[in-house]
Every structure is written in structure tokens, then in C-alpha cells.
Amino acid sequence: MSATALGLVLAAAVAHAAWNILAAKSSRSGIPFLFWGAVVSVAVWAIAIPFTGGFGDAGLGLFVLAVVVSGLLHVLYMLVLQRGYRAGDLSTVYATARGSGPVLTVIVSILLLGERPTPLSLAGVALVVVGVTAFGLIGRRGRPAVRSGGEARRRWDPSIVFGLLTGVAIATYTVWDVSMVNSLGLAPVAFMVGTSAAEAVIFGGMLGADGLRGGSPARRLRGELRTNWRSLLAFGVMSPLSYILVLTAATIAPLSLVAPMRETSVVLVGLYGVIRYRESNPALRLTAAVIVVAGVTLIGL
């Protein structure tokens, strides 16, 4: 991977980690936060479109199709992830998703996109995936065994199921987005703004449906904006920035290498937790971080 692409992906990881740290508590409010986050993203980044290649080379029809499908895929990912957090262990869902997503992306990139990463790069990918997954699983509490017919049997862990489903969603939107940017010549900033706009419409529709069932979406939205405007601003700036950097890197480097590299943000957030909140097993977490760094080094060679 070139030094430019490597720098872009690592910068994306830092931006992704930063907004997750800044908005971690606020984002738990669910759809109101996601709606405003998408709206703020559009408002902040639409200004940059004329200075970052406009809308690219594709016609308006293809651009709209690309961003609408992307918006649907991103919303599906968020809903599956939230469902997983309700059904299973958070750390397991997150680790499984962030570990399986890059693996599936690499497989698709090789089989369908014709990419051919070197054996050294693939070894680096493997180390990154192992380190990221291990980081999420450290300190996980095991699920209790259930006795049936006099024998202990372990339930199928919903954390794993939803983690894998989330990984599929990550791989799907990643492959779609990168394919659209590369094949249609779409400008990453405009593509991200369009996708955020599609997300805002979808989340707005979901809130409207809640209102028809007797909810009060307007009150929830006002309360969310009043309470969490700082976190929403951080989200609106940093979240699109992280993905714009990833999409830009994918225009100059293979997706099979870019996708695993972006997951180093998981380690950055985890290390922050160790330092800031003194989370458990710091030695194991640091070991997992070293594994990720080793993988990044191999990919960058």
C-alpha cells in the first residue's frame, strides 16, 4: 500500500475513534441522534462539494441511485447493530462485527473485484483482524450453560449471530460504496453527503411512523438537539470525514487492504478506555494493540 493511502486510512481511523469517544453517550438515544447526525453531516459537508470535485463524472440519475442504495445499506447496518446490542453482549457483537466485516470484504474484493493482494499484505490483514477481534473479546463474560436432558449445553450466542449479520452489512455497504466511487467516478465528498441525505430521509420517515403510532417525534427531536448539539456537531464533522478518507484511499489502494486497516479505530477507542477509565486487562489489550500495529506495518510494506 502506498504511503498516501496508508496515511489516509490511519487518519480515518483517528477521526472515527474521535467521534465515537466524543459522542459515545449521546448516540445511545437512538434514531433522533442518528437523524440529526445525518442532517448536520449534510449541512457541514455540502459546503465542500464545489471544492472537492463536485459530484464527479456520473450523471444525476446514477448518482441518486448510488446514494439511495448506500443510504439504505447504512441504515440497515445501524439497525442490525442496535438490535444486536439489545440481544447480546456489546463487546462480543462489536468485536465479531468488526472482525468479520473486513474478512468478508477481503473475500469479495478478491473473488468479485479481481484484487490480488500480496501474501505479505494478506498476513498483515490477518493480524489486524485477529487483533481487532481479540480487543473486543477481552474481558467478555461467558454465557451460562443450560442443562437439558441431564447434560449441559450452551445456547447459541445471539451476540455472535448479530455480530456476523452486522459484519455482512459492513461488507455490503463497503463494497457497494467503493464500487460506486471507483466505477462511476463519483467524488467521495458528494457521495457521502448524498448518502447522509438519504439516511436523514429514512430516519425521518421512521420517526414519522412513530408519530402515527402515538409517539411524539417532534418533542424527541427538539430535546435531542437541545441536549446533545455539541456531540451532534462532532459527529457531523468527524464521522463523514472518516468515511471520506476511506473512500479516497480506496481510489488509490485495493479495498482488500483498506477495509481491514480502517478497523484500527477499534483499538484506538479501546486504548482510550484503558487510559481514561482504567478498563480491565490492560496488558492483554496492549498485546492486542501490538498485534494490530504489526499487521498495519506488514500492509504498509
C-alpha positions as CSV (number, residue, x, y, z in Angstrom):
1,M,0.0,0.0,0.0
2,S,1.3,3.5,-0.9
3,A,2.3,5.9,1.9
4,T,-0.6,8.2,0.8
5,A,-3.2,5.5,1.1
6,L,-1.8,4.3,4.4
7,G,-1.9,7.9,5.8
8,L,-5.5,8.4,4.7
9,V,-6.7,5.2,6.3
10,L,-4.9,5.8,9.5
11,A,-6.2,9.4,9.6
12,A,-9.7,8.0,9.0
13,A,-9.2,5.6,12.0
14,V,-8.3,8.5,14.2
15,A,-11.3,10.6,13.1
16,H,-13.6,7.6,13.6
17,A,-12.2,6.9,17.1
18,A,-12.5,10.6,17.9
19,W,-16.2,11.0,17.1
20,N,-17.0,7.7,18.9
21,I,-15.3,8.9,22.0
22,L,-17.0,12.3,21.8
23,A,-20.5,11.1,21.0
24,A,-20.5,7.7,22.8
25,K,-23.1,8.5,25.4
26,S,-25.3,10.8,23.3
27,S,-25.6,8.3,20.4
28,R,-27.4,5.8,22.7
29,S,-30.6,7.9,22.3
30,G,-31.1,6.1,19.0
31,I,-32.9,7.3,15.9
32,P,-33.2,11.0,17.0
33,F,-29.5,11.2,17.3
34,L,-28.9,9.4,14.0
35,F,-31.4,11.7,12.2
36,W,-29.8,14.9,13.5
37,G,-26.3,13.4,12.9
38,A,-27.2,12.8,9.2
39,V,-28.7,16.3,8.9
40,V,-25.7,18.0,10.4
41,S,-23.4,15.9,8.2
42,V,-25.2,17.2,5.1
43,A,-25.1,20.8,6.3
44,V,-21.4,20.8,7.2
45,W,-20.1,18.9,4.2
46,A,-22.3,20.2,1.4
47,I,-20.3,23.4,1.5
48,A,-17.2,21.4,0.5
49,I,-18.7,19.8,-2.6
50,P,-17.7,22.6,-5.1
51,F,-14.1,22.4,-3.8
52,T,-13.7,18.6,-3.9
53,G,-14.5,17.6,-7.4
54,G,-18.2,18.4,-7.5
55,F,-20.4,15.4,-8.0
56,G,-17.9,13.5,-10.1
57,D,-18.3,12.1,-13.6
58,A,-21.7,10.2,-13.2
59,G,-25.0,11.6,-14.4
60,L,-27.6,12.8,-11.9
61,G,-29.7,9.6,-12.2
62,L,-26.8,7.3,-11.4
63,F,-25.6,9.5,-8.6
64,V,-29.1,9.4,-7.0
65,L,-29.4,5.6,-7.4
66,A,-25.9,5.1,-5.8
67,V,-26.6,7.3,-2.8
68,V,-30.1,6.0,-2.2
69,V,-28.9,2.3,-2.1
70,S,-26.0,3.4,0.0
71,G,-28.3,5.2,2.5
72,L,-30.5,2.1,2.8
73,L,-27.5,-0.2,3.4
74,H,-26.0,2.2,6.0
75,V,-29.4,2.4,7.8
76,L,-29.8,-1.4,7.7
77,Y,-26.3,-1.7,9.3
78,M,-27.2,0.7,12.1
79,L,-30.5,-1.1,12.8
80,V,-28.9,-4.6,12.9
81,L,-26.1,-3.3,15.1
82,Q,-28.6,-1.8,17.6
83,R,-30.7,-4.9,17.6
84,G,-27.5,-6.9,18.3
85,Y,-26.7,-4.7,21.3
86,R,-30.1,-5.3,22.7
87,A,-30.0,-9.0,22.2
88,G,-26.4,-9.9,23.2
89,D,-23.1,-8.9,24.8
90,L,-22.0,-5.5,23.5
91,S,-18.3,-6.3,23.3
92,T,-18.9,-9.6,21.5
93,V,-21.3,-8.1,19.0
94,Y,-18.9,-5.2,18.2
95,A,-15.8,-7.4,18.0
96,T,-17.5,-10.0,15.9
97,A,-18.8,-7.4,13.5
98,R,-15.6,-5.5,13.2
99,G,-13.6,-8.8,12.7
100,S,-16.0,-10.5,10.2
101,G,-16.7,-7.4,8.2
102,P,-13.2,-6.9,6.9
103,V,-12.8,-10.6,6.3
104,L,-15.9,-10.7,4.1
105,T,-14.8,-7.5,2.3
106,V,-11.4,-9.1,1.5
107,I,-13.1,-12.2,0.2
108,V,-15.5,-10.3,-2.0
109,S,-12.7,-8.0,-3.2
110,I,-10.6,-11.0,-4.3
111,L,-13.5,-13.0,-5.9
112,L,-15.6,-10.3,-7.5
113,L,-13.3,-7.3,-7.9
114,G,-10.3,-9.2,-9.0
115,E,-7.9,-7.8,-6.5
116,R,-4.7,-9.7,-5.8
117,P,-3.0,-8.6,-2.5
118,T,0.5,-10.0,-1.9
119,P,0.9,-12.8,0.7
120,L,2.7,-10.3,3.0
121,S,-0.3,-7.9,2.8
122,L,-2.7,-10.8,3.5
123,A,-0.6,-11.7,6.5
124,G,-1.0,-8.1,7.7
125,V,-4.7,-8.3,7.1
126,A,-4.9,-11.4,9.2
127,L,-3.0,-9.8,12.1
128,V,-5.3,-6.7,12.0
129,V,-8.4,-8.8,12.1
130,V,-7.1,-11.0,14.9
131,G,-6.0,-8.1,17.0
132,V,-9.3,-6.1,16.5
133,T,-11.4,-9.2,17.3
134,A,-9.3,-10.0,20.4
135,F,-9.5,-6.5,21.6
136,G,-13.3,-6.7,21.6
137,L,-13.4,-10.1,23.3
138,I,-11.0,-9.3,26.2
139,G,-13.0,-9.2,29.4
140,R,-16.1,-10.7,27.9
141,R,-18.2,-12.7,30.3
142,G,-19.2,-16.1,29.1
143,R,-22.8,-17.0,28.8
144,P,-24.1,-19.6,31.3
145,A,-24.6,-23.2,30.2
146,V,-28.2,-24.5,30.1
147,R,-28.9,-28.0,31.3
148,S,-31.2,-30.1,29.1
149,G,-31.7,-33.8,29.5
150,G,-29.1,-34.1,32.2
151,E,-26.4,-32.7,30.0
152,A,-25.0,-29.2,29.9
153,R,-25.4,-27.5,26.6
154,R,-24.5,-23.9,25.6
155,R,-27.1,-21.7,24.0
156,W,-26.3,-20.3,20.6
157,D,-24.9,-16.9,21.5
158,P,-27.1,-14.1,19.9
159,S,-24.1,-11.9,20.2
160,I,-22.3,-14.0,17.6
161,V,-25.3,-14.2,15.3
162,F,-25.9,-10.4,15.3
163,G,-22.2,-9.7,15.2
164,L,-21.9,-11.8,12.0
165,L,-25.0,-10.2,10.5
166,T,-23.6,-6.8,11.2
167,G,-20.3,-7.9,9.6
168,V,-22.3,-8.8,6.5
169,A,-23.9,-5.4,6.5
170,I,-20.5,-3.7,6.9
171,A,-19.0,-5.7,4.0
172,T,-22.1,-5.0,1.8
173,Y,-22.1,-1.2,2.2
174,T,-18.3,-1.0,1.9
175,V,-18.2,-3.0,-1.3
176,W,-21.1,-1.1,-2.8
177,D,-19.8,2.4,-1.8
178,V,-16.2,1.8,-3.1
179,S,-17.5,0.2,-6.3
180,M,-19.8,3.2,-7.0
181,V,-17.0,5.7,-6.3
182,N,-14.5,3.8,-8.5
183,S,-16.7,2.6,-11.3
184,L,-18.9,5.7,-11.7
185,G,-16.2,8.2,-10.9
186,L,-18.2,9.8,-8.0
187,A,-16.5,12.3,-5.8
188,P,-16.2,10.9,-2.2
189,V,-17.4,14.1,-0.5
190,A,-20.5,14.5,-2.7
191,F,-21.2,10.7,-2.4
192,M,-21.0,10.9,1.4
193,V,-23.3,14.0,1.5
194,G,-25.8,12.2,-0.7
195,T,-25.7,9.1,1.4
196,S,-26.2,11.2,4.6
197,A,-29.2,12.9,3.0
198,A,-30.7,9.6,2.1
199,E,-30.2,8.4,5.7
200,A,-31.9,11.6,7.0
201,V,-34.9,10.9,4.9
202,I,-35.1,7.3,6.0
203,F,-34.7,8.1,9.7
204,G,-37.2,11.0,9.4
205,G,-39.7,8.5,7.9
206,M,-39.1,6.2,10.8
207,L,-39.7,9.0,13.3
208,G,-42.9,10.0,11.4
209,A,-44.2,6.4,11.6
210,D,-43.6,6.5,15.3
211,G,-45.7,9.6,15.5
212,L,-48.5,7.8,13.7
213,R,-48.4,5.2,16.4
214,G,-48.9,7.8,19.1
215,G,-45.3,8.9,19.7
216,S,-44.0,12.4,19.9
217,P,-41.1,12.7,17.4
218,A,-41.0,16.5,17.3
219,R,-40.5,16.6,21.1
220,R,-37.9,13.9,20.9
221,L,-36.0,15.8,18.1
222,R,-36.1,19.1,20.0
223,G,-34.9,17.5,23.1
224,E,-32.1,15.7,21.3
225,L,-30.9,18.9,19.6
226,R,-31.0,20.9,22.8
227,T,-29.2,18.3,24.9
228,N,-26.6,16.9,22.5
229,W,-25.9,19.6,20.0
230,R,-22.1,19.5,20.8
231,S,-21.9,15.8,20.2
232,L,-24.0,16.1,17.1
233,L,-21.6,18.7,15.7
234,A,-18.7,16.4,16.5
235,F,-20.5,13.6,14.7
236,G,-21.4,15.7,11.7
237,V,-17.8,16.8,11.2
238,M,-15.8,13.7,12.1
239,S,-18.0,10.8,11.1
240,P,-18.3,11.8,7.4
241,L,-14.6,12.8,7.4
242,S,-13.5,9.4,8.5
243,Y,-15.5,7.7,5.7
244,I,-14.5,10.3,3.1
245,L,-10.9,9.5,3.8
246,V,-11.6,5.7,3.5
247,L,-13.3,6.2,0.1
248,T,-10.5,8.4,-1.1
249,A,-7.9,5.8,0.0
250,A,-9.9,3.1,-1.8
251,T,-9.5,5.0,-5.1
252,I,-5.7,4.6,-4.9
253,A,-5.3,1.3,-3.0
254,P,-7.0,-2.1,-3.0
255,L,-10.2,-2.4,-1.0
256,S,-8.9,-5.7,0.4
257,L,-6.2,-3.7,2.3
258,V,-8.2,-0.5,3.1
259,A,-11.1,-2.3,4.7
260,P,-9.2,-4.0,7.5
261,M,-7.0,-1.0,8.1
262,R,-9.9,1.2,8.9
263,E,-10.8,-1.1,11.8
264,T,-7.8,0.1,13.8
265,S,-10.1,2.7,15.1
266,V,-11.5,0.0,17.4
267,V,-8.1,-0.3,19.1
268,L,-7.7,3.5,19.5
269,V,-11.1,3.7,21.2
270,G,-10.1,0.7,23.4
271,L,-6.8,2.2,24.4
272,Y,-8.6,5.4,25.3
273,G,-10.8,3.3,27.6
274,V,-7.8,1.7,29.2
275,I,-6.2,5.1,29.9
276,R,-9.3,7.1,30.7
277,Y,-11.5,4.6,32.6
278,R,-8.9,2.0,33.7
279,E,-10.7,-0.8,32.0
280,S,-9.8,-4.4,32.8
281,N,-6.9,-6.5,31.4
282,P,-4.7,-3.6,30.2
283,A,-1.8,-5.9,29.4
284,L,-3.9,-8.1,27.1
285,R,-5.4,-5.1,25.4
286,L,-2.0,-3.7,24.8
287,T,-0.9,-7.0,23.4
288,A,-3.8,-7.0,21.0
289,A,-2.9,-3.4,20.0
290,V,0.7,-4.5,19.2
291,I,-0.7,-7.3,17.0
292,V,-2.8,-4.7,15.1
293,V,0.3,-2.4,14.7
294,A,2.3,-5.4,13.4
295,G,-0.5,-6.1,10.9
296,V,-0.6,-2.4,9.8
297,T,3.2,-2.5,9.3
298,L,3.0,-5.5,7.1
299,I,0.3,-4.0,5.0
300,G,2.3,-0.8,4.6
301,L,5.4,-2.5,3.4
